[in-house]
Amino acid sequence: MIYQSFATVYDRLMDHSLYTQWRDYTLEQLQGQASVLELACGAGDLAILLKQAGLDVVGLDLSEEMLSIASEKATEADVTLPYCKGI
């Protein structure tokens, strides 16, 4: 999969300002639900924001490299998030 060799570059190219908008939209749509499975979580930015907003979050992605970046970001953000590799 291309993301396995492109994960770091992909993460740098993303417009990170969109993640707060996606967080707000997600919180609005959940209407009080507390658990989220984020499919294709990539580098974990949205999952981290949702966790910081008080949700129970699990991130799933096909790329181990993306999940590694996500795990590093979660540690830096001081949040605990389970990440799962899809098949």
VMD Tcl script that draws the C-alpha trace (Angstrom):
set ca {
  {0.00 0.00 0.00}
  {1.37 3.44 -0.92}
  {0.78 4.88 2.56}
  {3.37 2.53 4.03}
  {6.17 4.40 2.28}
  {4.41 7.75 2.13}
  {3.03 8.13 5.67}
  {5.37 10.88 6.89}
  {5.02 12.93 3.72}
  {1.24 12.43 3.72}
  {1.02 13.67 7.30}
  {3.06 16.77 6.48}
  {0.92 17.58 3.43}
  {-2.42 17.40 5.26}
  {-4.16 20.64 6.17}
  {-4.20 20.16 9.95}
  {-6.56 23.09 10.47}
  {-9.39 20.92 9.11}
  {-9.18 18.47 12.02}
  {-10.86 20.85 14.47}
  {-13.71 21.32 12.02}
  {-14.04 17.54 11.62}
  {-13.97 17.15 15.41}
  {-16.76 19.69 15.84}
  {-18.84 18.09 13.10}
  {-18.34 14.63 14.58}
  {-19.31 15.78 18.08}
  {-22.45 17.38 16.69}
  {-23.42 14.21 14.81}
  {-22.79 11.89 17.76}
  {-25.44 13.61 19.90}
  {-24.08 12.41 23.23}
  {-22.68 9.02 22.21}
  {-19.43 8.32 23.99}
  {-17.60 5.76 21.85}
  {-16.07 6.13 18.40}
  {-14.25 3.83 16.03}
  {-12.36 6.01 13.59}
  {-11.83 4.08 10.38}
  {-8.81 5.06 8.30}
  {-7.50 7.15 11.21}
  {-4.21 7.82 9.45}
  {-1.80 9.78 11.61}
  {-4.35 10.04 14.42}
  {-5.02 13.77 14.57}
  {-8.81 13.51 14.65}
  {-8.76 10.58 17.06}
  {-6.63 12.61 19.46}
  {-8.94 15.61 19.28}
  {-11.97 13.39 19.89}
  {-10.25 11.75 22.87}
  {-9.39 15.17 24.28}
  {-13.09 16.08 23.90}
  {-13.92 13.23 26.27}
  {-14.86 10.40 23.91}
  {-13.67 6.81 24.06}
  {-11.86 6.43 20.74}
  {-10.27 3.53 18.87}
  {-8.35 4.27 15.69}
  {-8.09 1.76 12.85}
  {-5.90 2.00 9.76}
  {-4.36 -0.34 7.19}
  {-0.91 1.22 7.44}
  {1.39 0.25 10.30}
  {3.52 3.29 9.48}
  {0.52 5.64 9.86}
  {-0.41 3.94 13.14}
  {3.14 4.41 14.37}
  {2.90 8.14 13.69}
  {-0.53 8.20 15.36}
  {0.85 6.48 18.44}
  {3.72 8.97 18.69}
  {1.30 11.89 18.39}
  {-0.97 10.45 21.08}
  {2.00 10.14 23.43}
  {3.02 13.75 22.70}
  {-0.58 14.87 23.35}
  {-0.60 12.87 26.61}
  {-3.64 10.79 25.65}
  {-4.05 7.03 25.65}
  {-5.58 5.65 22.49}
  {-5.78 2.10 21.23}
  {-4.86 1.80 17.57}
  {-5.64 -1.29 15.50}
  {-4.23 -2.41 12.18}
  {-6.86 -3.48 9.68}
  {-6.29 -6.24 7.20}
}
mol new
graphics top color blue
foreach p $ca { graphics top sphere $p radius 0.5 }
foreach p [lrange $ca 0 end-1] q [lrange $ca 1 end] { graphics top cylinder $p $q radius 0.2 }
display resetview
